[in-house]
Amino acid sequence: MTGNTGIRLLGFTGFKASEHFLHALDEEIWVSRWQEAKISVDRPEGLNTGMAMRTALEQPSLITVVSAHAGYFNGRIGFCGHGDKPVVTIDSIGTLGAASMLLIDACHAPDLAAALKGHAQAGSLIVGLDAKPGDDEITRGRDSVTAIGAVIRELCYPPTPDLSPQGASQAVGLANIQISARNAAEHDQRRARPPLLYKHESQ
């Protein structure tokens, strides 16, 4: 595996929802792979500066999940922690370390993905929650658990996990099938309906 890391889980220190979510993903990966071929996981602590997050995003892995707030800072889109601090703008990042997929758990995911395409490795995917033109681009915790969590579970499900770009693409497709089926079965229009995931493929 690239850099001996299968899945890297990144979040800013102090963003409690993100910390809980990433911890839960870490535990799910461990339980899913119990008595199976292991997936190496790295969940670095102390990401309390923009530079630390930038460095972590550039570190080699197959799959990287970044869970953070996001927004525009002096017209530049980026990830941020609780209270909009710290900040790492996309234009400050070099080449993303994720060789297969960067999975975004943040608001403005379509805009982030578009900005990150030029920083991705050839053949890799950038995946986040989709939003149609005119829709808000707010990512809610329940949707992170439903959609992002489903991708990780699909990656962990096979007896021999496939963390290649093709395996990641298949996991996203299976997660979207689950989301679509759930939404189709929900007849109460007042209920929350998770958005689908959108794949940006790097050339």
C-alpha positions as CSV (number, residue, x, y, z in Angstrom):
1,M,0.0,0.0,0.0
2,T,1.1,3.5,-0.7
3,G,3.0,4.8,2.3
4,N,1.7,1.7,4.1
5,T,-1.6,3.5,4.8
6,G,-4.9,2.2,3.4
7,I,-7.3,4.8,4.9
8,R,-6.3,8.1,6.4
9,L,-8.9,9.9,8.5
10,L,-8.3,13.7,8.9
11,G,-10.0,16.3,11.0
12,F,-9.1,19.5,12.8
13,T,-8.5,19.2,16.5
14,G,-11.4,20.7,18.5
15,F,-14.2,20.1,16.0
16,K,-16.1,17.7,18.2
17,A,-18.6,16.4,15.6
18,S,-15.8,15.6,13.2
19,E,-13.7,14.0,16.0
20,H,-16.6,11.7,17.0
21,F,-17.4,10.9,13.3
22,L,-13.8,10.0,12.5
23,H,-13.4,8.0,15.7
24,A,-16.6,6.0,14.7
25,L,-15.2,5.3,11.2
26,D,-12.0,4.1,12.8
27,E,-13.9,1.7,15.0
28,E,-16.1,0.5,12.2
29,I,-13.1,-0.3,10.0
30,W,-11.6,-2.3,12.9
31,V,-14.7,-4.2,13.6
32,S,-15.5,-4.8,9.9
33,R,-12.0,-6.3,9.3
34,W,-11.9,-8.3,12.6
35,Q,-10.5,-11.7,11.6
36,E,-10.2,-10.6,8.0
37,A,-7.4,-9.1,6.0
38,K,-6.6,-5.8,7.7
39,I,-6.8,-2.3,6.4
40,S,-4.2,0.0,7.8
41,V,-5.7,3.2,9.2
42,D,-4.0,6.4,10.2
43,R,-6.0,9.0,12.3
44,P,-3.4,11.6,13.2
45,E,-4.0,13.8,16.2
46,G,-2.9,17.4,16.7
47,L,-4.1,18.8,13.4
48,N,-4.5,22.3,15.0
49,T,-3.0,24.5,12.2
50,G,-3.6,25.0,8.6
51,M,-0.1,23.8,7.8
52,A,-0.6,20.6,9.8
53,M,-3.7,19.8,7.8
54,R,-2.1,20.7,4.5
55,T,0.8,18.3,5.3
56,A,-1.6,15.6,6.3
57,L,-3.5,15.9,3.1
58,E,-0.3,15.6,1.1
59,Q,0.8,12.5,2.9
60,P,0.6,9.3,0.8
61,S,-2.3,6.9,1.3
62,L,-4.8,5.0,-0.8
63,I,-8.0,6.6,0.6
64,T,-8.1,9.9,2.6
65,V,-11.2,11.1,4.4
66,V,-11.2,14.8,5.4
67,S,-14.0,15.9,7.8
68,A,-14.1,19.6,8.4
69,H,-16.0,22.8,8.1
70,A,-15.5,24.6,4.8
71,G,-16.0,28.1,3.4
72,Y,-14.5,31.0,1.5
73,F,-11.7,33.0,3.1
74,N,-10.9,36.3,1.3
75,G,-12.4,34.7,-1.8
76,R,-10.4,31.5,-1.5
77,I,-12.2,28.2,-0.7
78,G,-10.7,26.0,1.9
79,F,-11.2,23.7,4.9
80,C,-11.4,25.1,8.5
81,G,-11.9,24.0,12.0
82,H,-14.5,25.0,14.7
83,G,-15.2,28.8,14.6
84,D,-13.5,29.1,11.2
85,K,-10.1,28.4,12.7
86,P,-7.6,27.2,11.6
87,V,-7.8,27.4,7.8
88,V,-6.1,25.7,5.0
89,T,-7.1,27.1,1.6
90,I,-7.1,24.7,-1.4
91,D,-4.6,26.9,-3.4
92,S,-2.0,26.3,-0.7
93,I,-2.1,22.5,-1.1
94,G,0.4,20.7,-3.3
95,T,-0.4,17.3,-4.6
96,L,-2.9,15.3,-2.6
97,G,-1.5,12.1,-1.1
98,A,-4.6,10.0,-1.8
99,A,-3.7,7.7,-4.7
100,S,-7.3,6.3,-5.1
101,M,-9.8,8.6,-3.5
102,L,-10.2,11.8,-1.4
103,L,-13.6,11.5,0.4
104,I,-14.9,15.0,1.5
105,D,-17.1,15.4,4.5
106,A,-17.7,19.1,4.5
107,C,-20.0,21.9,3.3
108,H,-19.4,23.2,-0.2
109,A,-18.3,19.7,-1.3
110,P,-18.9,20.4,-5.0
111,D,-16.9,23.6,-5.0
112,L,-14.1,22.0,-2.9
113,A,-14.0,19.0,-5.3
114,A,-13.8,21.3,-8.3
115,A,-10.9,23.3,-6.7
116,L,-9.1,20.2,-5.7
117,K,-9.1,18.5,-9.1
118,G,-5.9,20.2,-10.1
119,H,-4.2,18.9,-6.9
120,A,-5.2,15.3,-7.3
121,Q,-3.1,12.4,-8.5
122,A,-3.9,11.1,-12.0
123,G,-6.6,8.5,-12.0
124,S,-7.8,9.2,-8.5
125,L,-11.3,10.2,-7.4
126,I,-12.5,13.2,-5.4
127,V,-15.9,12.4,-3.9
128,G,-18.4,14.5,-1.9
129,L,-22.1,15.0,-1.3
130,D,-23.7,16.3,-4.5
131,A,-25.7,19.5,-4.7
132,K,-27.7,20.7,-7.7
133,P,-27.4,24.3,-8.9
134,G,-29.3,26.6,-6.6
135,D,-29.3,24.1,-3.7
136,D,-27.5,24.9,-0.5
137,E,-24.2,23.1,-0.1
138,I,-24.6,22.4,3.6
139,T,-23.4,19.0,4.8
140,R,-25.4,17.7,7.8
141,G,-24.1,15.1,10.2
142,R,-26.8,12.6,9.5
143,D,-25.9,12.7,5.8
144,S,-22.2,12.2,6.6
145,V,-23.1,9.1,8.6
146,T,-25.4,7.8,5.9
147,A,-23.4,8.6,2.8
148,I,-19.7,8.9,3.8
149,G,-20.1,6.1,6.3
150,A,-21.7,3.8,3.6
151,V,-18.6,4.3,1.3
152,I,-16.2,3.2,4.1
153,R,-18.4,0.2,5.0
154,E,-18.5,-0.9,1.3
155,L,-14.7,-0.6,1.1
156,C,-14.4,-2.8,4.2
157,Y,-17.0,-5.4,3.2
158,P,-15.2,-7.6,0.7
159,P,-13.1,-10.5,2.2
160,T,-10.1,-9.0,0.3
161,P,-10.6,-5.2,0.3
162,D,-10.0,-3.3,-2.9
163,L,-8.8,0.2,-2.2
164,S,-7.8,0.9,-5.8
165,P,-9.5,3.7,-7.8
166,Q,-11.8,1.1,-9.3
167,G,-12.6,-0.4,-5.9
168,A,-13.3,3.1,-4.5
169,S,-15.6,3.9,-7.5
170,Q,-17.5,0.7,-7.0
171,A,-17.9,1.5,-3.2
172,V,-19.3,5.0,-4.1
173,G,-21.7,3.4,-6.6
174,L,-23.0,0.9,-4.1
175,A,-23.5,3.6,-1.5
176,N,-25.5,5.6,-4.0
177,I,-27.7,2.6,-4.7
178,Q,-28.4,2.4,-0.9
179,I,-29.2,6.1,-0.7
180,S,-31.5,6.0,-3.7
181,A,-33.4,3.0,-2.4
182,R,-33.8,4.6,1.0
183,N,-35.0,7.8,-0.5
184,A,-37.4,6.0,-2.8
185,A,-38.9,4.1,0.1
186,E,-39.5,7.3,2.1
187,H,-43.0,8.5,1.3
188,D,-43.1,11.3,3.8
189,Q,-41.8,14.3,2.0
190,R,-41.1,16.0,5.3
191,R,-38.4,13.5,6.2
192,A,-34.7,14.2,5.5
193,R,-33.4,12.6,2.3
194,P,-29.6,12.2,2.0
195,P,-28.1,13.6,-1.2
196,L,-26.2,11.3,-3.5
197,L,-22.4,11.3,-3.8
198,Y,-20.7,12.8,-6.8
199,K,-17.4,11.5,-8.2
200,H,-14.9,13.8,-9.8
201,E,-12.4,11.8,-11.7
202,S,-8.9,13.2,-12.2
203,Q,-7.3,12.9,-15.6
